[in-house]
Structures are given as structure tokens and as C-alpha cells.
């Protein structure tokens, strides 16, 4: 029990008085007080009241800080750890209490401090304990790293006048003997690194301090030079490594010192940080010219550089090796052999330099050397292949046949083409390709289908419904951990809806592990029914199935004022983040919650909206069967709306014939979606809007407009899109930045309030201010990858509104200013061979090709490759979108050059599409081309040489002729303008390849 004296101390609010109460107290007496003090601390910490006047959380007038100090003065190590940082005393008092108690666990306590994210905050205490002889000198890296921020102003708790780093070290000079040297051994992370300490404040405090002690002779200059290079050899992150390069240069090593350190500079060339390699290379180059390296050492040291991605430094290394080969004739062949790996570099200029060395120093009579060179023949760019083949031929080696020439072109069967379905020939632009072939016109137009005219089920696998309890438990157990398969998520929802009434005697026993895991995941911030994602909603549905209770998320605030959602399970309160129900993913969450209500009540029933085929498609006849079996009554409006939007386009006429009459409004809407005429629009706007959009997604519906006027985009009126891209200027740390901003507006404009069930219009939800004032359209699927993928399943026939959301969120984060890992899921539907590349889908693809994040541009590259093979992407639509975005400042041309080169590398057809698309994109005012446009010209030249084609697009030719200046761009343009005309055979071969591929694509959906 707490006596009245201690109670008075605790209520006084005087921390010093509280500290003094425990000073000198025997450990036995402390331990008697500890349990009650710990219990009181936990009670106050869990349920404090807030005093507005004092701004203190308290209970019975007892301050949490007072209780924390009391527990620290009496508790065991375990009890003190439970305090958390909010219950700890200040550093000075903490030190005084530890010195007073001198517990046997002091070393273990200190070791625990190093594992805390706040380890630098404790450094002064730990240092004083070591100096007082109470602990051994710590060997933990955080002992060294904690010193960095502790000694840098504003400093630690024991220095009120904030001395400089050199003053703080001078006050504790033994730091110079060991601790300072340890700084060169540890990289650090976050704020605890030399780079961040000096860079974030821009003061260079630590560099200044170390140079100060070097000048005074208190730190060895030789050791500082060597230690800074040894730190770089440890391959630190480029940001943190830079500090050591700057510090090393700050020491201003003399020529003699540089020579003595020459092996270190060569060693650093092998690290991964490109800026550090460039820094070291400059030193190596200087020393090589001074003769500091033997040929063997230099060649060995430069090997990592020759395989670097940055072509600039590779070219410098090759130049250095060429100079060395010229000076040391007897070693020239050995030097050239070392340079051969650079023949595999993606930059043609690098390959050109290596070939120059081969021609100048290579020995055609050296059989081994010739074999070594010939091994790289397959990776040399086509533009340099003839040059290499000529050298190999002179050496008596047979050149290999280029891969492109090996592509077989089958003879086009004109009779078979004539026999094809005329509709498919038109949709896949086969007639246009035939006309271009007849005229010798090398243009490859894209297919022009919009997704409603081609079958969608033939290319998508049927989904097998879940049949029994064991399979349902197995699928659910897998999905709550990883809900990547949206098809399986929908199978689970349908299975739970149909099988929820089947509860054998051992049901609780069989589902207990699944239920336990669901509750555990909920406590890990997996919130159901609030728009978080499919896995989260499935967790809530499983709990409803197993416990017969639907979890209600009630909005509230945490004790710190943050918005949260409150759940209660078995009397235990669980707080989660606030809801995300406004975007379309909220529609899916609310749908699952309605299913949960029926599942909890064990009212088993099949869903109208359960997909029959992968990709969320529903076969029309199956939906008709479901309508008839249910008497025309869906389980709820969510079920009806989603079923209508998931209808596949084929087989509608036959299905309609089997649904001749309908008594309910929902059944009439199904008939309307299937194409029925003389149907009167009913009273439910969500159901009839879904029916109209399913019936004709790209057309306006006058009948619906009359019934529900001015309902917004993708209601009665098909949405159109207007985007604006502009540069937004902002300042940060006294620097001005220009960032490309992307805005998307739908027409007609969305109303201020949208019926939550009008989901096609809800894709356009949100406040639409003047276009430059509200530039960021929020993600329709939240931020998780699975949530976005699930949202794509709402309306698979017409995903333009889904793609428009992706265009905006990816366009405004194209330089990866903030991590948004889930956004790449917007690109996944573009891999579907039946997804048409309309305006928004095409724009999303092209923006993805220019994205900085590897996952995004990698997926976009894969989609572009597939779309060319399937005919959805041609030189016309790709070129037009490239042209639309090229001069906006949104895209960095080098990124396009890289991803388009990857696409072109797949086949001659892919290369030809990219070749002509780049020409289209460059047409226009030469003065308005963006910075680094030369990268696209370089790719165009490379493809022109590879395909043996000239530039033929009139607009591009005009641009090339009018390029100002004399840099790389104009020089490349001159080379392009000198390209000879293509032969008839070359053009014919490429168009035949395109025809072959297009016919196969059309036959795949026939």
C-alpha cells in the first residue's frame, strides 16, 4: 500500500521532491512499493483524463511523469521496460537514480537502451556510467552512432550552453583515443549518421571538428586519410558514403599521400554507389597518368567499372585503358581482353569504343583472342554488328547470323484472309494492314475494338464454386493471409453465402484456428468493412460466420485526438484507422457487410454477382438462371448492381430469349442490360444505371436521362475525360522545384452527392474544383495492391474510369516522391488480351512506361509487349499518346527510351512499332522538345540501323531538319536524315510479320 507521505509526494507534481523521496532507500523497501506503483501507472496511462489548463493527462491528481519516476526508482528491469519512453524520467534524474541504486542488472539495462529507436538520447547517461566505472565500454554500434547526434548542438542534457562538437570532445578528450575512430567503421541509418548530422543542418559540425583536431595534432592525419577510405571500401549507401568523400577531400591529400593511398582508390571502384565510384575513378585516373599503377593492377581494378550501368564512367575507363595500351604495346592485347565485357553494355557508344580498341590493338592472328571476341558477337547492337563481323571475317572467323534474320515469315494465305469474319478483320485492322502492304507503307495500325464486340469468356477460365466446408475453410485460411487472387476472394464470398447454414456438430472445432487467426489479424490493424481491402473484409465475414455477430465499426477518436474506428470483440475494444468508404472500394466493403448480416443469421443463398469466369465475368445465361431461380429477387441492391456490371458481352441475345418476362424491377433491369427493347425504366437509380452501363458502356442512354436527369458521368451519359498537365513551382530548403502536376476532370461533372450504390458514377466521386486547384484524384481502390485489383473487378467491360483514377494517382507520383506500392495494380488489367486500349487505358500504359518505380515501369513494359503481340497497340495509337505527353514535362525521355528499347528488343514487329511511334511523337515544333529528348533520337537511330529503315514520317523529318544547336540531339538527327531508303523486301517482310501476328490475335477470340 502507498502511505500518506508518498501519496502526498506523488500528488505534489514536484519531480525533484519525488526523486529525493527514493534516494538512499534500501532495495527491499523499494520492492515493497513497486507493485502498487506499477498498477497505478498502468491505470493512469490507459485511462487518463486531460486537464486543458495544465495540458496534463492525470488520474486522481497524479501526474504520469511522477508515477514513471517512482516506478523507475523501485521497479525491476522488466518492470522498467514496461514503462515505455513516455514513463521514463529525464536523463539527469535517470542517471542519478541508477547511480544511487547500482542494480545488478545495469549492464543488461544499458544493452536494452541500444535497441531503442531513441538510443542517441541515452548516450550521455551511458557515457557517464562508463566513465564512472559502473559499466564496461559498450561494443555496440549504437554506442558509436549515438555519440553523433548527442555531441552535436543542440546537445545533451548535461550541457546547458550547447557547446560545439569540438568543445564537447575537448571536455572528454579520451574520445579521441577510440570512439572517434569507430565512426569510420559504422554506416548508421536514418538521423544517426555523419552524413545526416552534417547534411541536414548544413553546418558540417563533425567534419569541422575532426579537421580541427587533425590540425592540432590530436588526431593522426595518416590514419584519418586511411580510415576515410576504408569506410568507403565498406560499401556504404551512396548518401552516407558521400560524407567520407567530402571529408577525405577536406584533408587535401598531397601528391605523395595520394600515391601512398593508390591501392585504396582502386579498391573503391568495386563498390555499388555510383557517385563514390566516380569520385574514386577521378583519383585513379590522376594516379594512372602519374604512373602509380602497374598495368596488371590497373586492369584488375577497372573490371568493376567496365560493367557499370552508367555509360559515362565506362567510356572514361575505356579511354584510360586505350591510352595505357598505346603506351605499353607489349601488354596491349591483355588490356583489350580486359575491356571485352563492356561489349555487353546496353549503350551503343560504349560498344563502339571497345570495337575501336579491338580494331586498333587486337591481334587477328591470336586464335584465343579472336575466340574471346567472337563470344560477345550475340550481344553487340545491330548498328555495330557489321563492324564486328568485318573484323571477325578478317581474322578468319565466321560471323554468326543475327537473331532478327532468323525470324521466319510464313507466306500470307490471301484466300484464308478473305475467308475470315469481316467483323474481326475490321476490328483487328487486318484490312488496313493489307492495304499498307499493297502500298508499301510501313505503318502498323492498332486493333480498334472497344471491348463490347468481342467475346470475353473464351479467353478466361471458368471459376469452380466452392463445394464443401473443408474447401471453404482452406480457401479462407489462405486468403486472410494473402488476398492476391481476386477470383478466389469472390469464390470465398459466394461459398460463405451459400454454405453458411451448414454447421455440423464439430463446426466450432474445425473453424477455431481460422477464427483465432482472424481475431489476431484484426488486432494487427486489419479492419473489416471500412474499405481497407478484400482480405480485411473477408476477416469480418469469417467472424460473422463463426460467431454469428457482424462487427460494427463506430467512428471515434483516440486519446491523442486521432480519428479511429472502434470495434468490440468478446468485450475487448480494438481501435483501427478511420474508414475509406467514399471511393469505389467502399462499395465492395459495404456489399460484404450486407453478406455478413445474412451469414451471421445463417440465411444461406447464392449470389447473383458471383463471377462464373476469371476476370470477374458472369456468363449471361448463368445470370438468367440465377434470376429465375430466385424469383427475380437479388439478395440486395449491391448484389444486383454488381451482377449487371459483370455481365459478359457474348451470349446476351440467347440469354434474353430465356428471360422473356420479368415481374420484379431487378429482373426487368437484367432484361434491359441484355438488350431488351420496350422496357420501362423503374424507380431504382442504381440498378437501372448499372443496367444501362452494362447494355452500352460507351453510349448515352436517353431513356435513363429522362428518368434520372443530370446524374453525372457514367450514369445516363457516358463519361468523357479532360486532363491538364502543368508545372507546379514550390520551395523547400531555399531551393525552387518544378514538378509536373496532373489533373483529370470527368464530363459531365459529378454531382456533389452521389448515391453510394450508383457505382459507375462513384468512380468519378470527389470534389471537382477548377482543374488546377484540385489536381489529385484519389485512388478508387484505396492504397493497397489487392484493394485496387478488387476494385478493377467491379466493371470489367469498361474500365476507363478505373484507368482514369490510375492515370491521375500514378501521374502525380511518376517520380516516386512518395512510396505507393499498390498503384502498380492499376496496370494489371492491361495485360488482358481483351482489354481495349481506349484513351485512359492507353494513357495509363504510356505513363507507366515513364514511371520511376521499377515495379510500375516493368509491368507497363510487359503490358506493352503483350499489347503489340495482340494487336491492341500499334504505331498509330502508341505514337499519338507519346506525342501527347512528350512535351508536357511529365515524362523524362530517358525513361521512355529505356522501356521502349526493352519493348523493341522482343521482336522485329515490336521494334517496327516502336520505331514508327517515336517518329510520330517527335513531330511538331522542334523548339518545344523537352530536355534529354536526344535519348529518344538515339533509340530511333539504333532501331533504324537494326531494321534497315529510314525516318519516313513527314512531321518527324521536319523536326529533325529544324533542331537548333549542335549537341547530341542535332548530331543524331543528321545521322537519321542520312539513312538510305528501305528496300521493298524489308518493308514487305515487316508488314508480313505484322499480318501474321494480327491474324493469330483475331483467331484467338473467334
RARAQUI-V277946 format. One record per helix or strand of 3 or more residues. SS is the DSSP state (H for helix, E for strand). FROM is the first residue (numbers start at 1). TO is the last residue. Records with the same first field share a line. If there is no record, write none. Layout:
BEGIN
SS = FROM-TO + FROM-TO
END
This chain:
BEGIN
H = 4-12 + 15-22 + 27-46 + 64-74 + 77-81 + 85-87 + 91-101 + 106-114 + 119-131 + 141-151 + 165-170 + 173-176 + 179-182 + 194-201 + 205-215 + 221-233 + 238-250 + 255-260 + 262-268 + 274-289 + 295-306 + 311-327 + 329-344 + 348-361 + 367-374 + 377-379 + 382-394 + 404-406 + 414-418 + 422-427 + 430-439 + 469-479 + 486-499 + 507-522 + 534-547 + 584-600 + 620-629 + 637-645 + 652-657 + 665-673 + 685-695 + 702-707 + 759-762 + 785-791 + 800-811 + 821-831 + 839-849 + 854-869 + 875-886 + 893-904 + 908-922 + 926-928 + 934-947 + 954-961 + 968-977 + 984-1005
E = 49-51 + 56-59 + 554-557 + 563-569 + 572-577 + 720-732 + 735-747
END
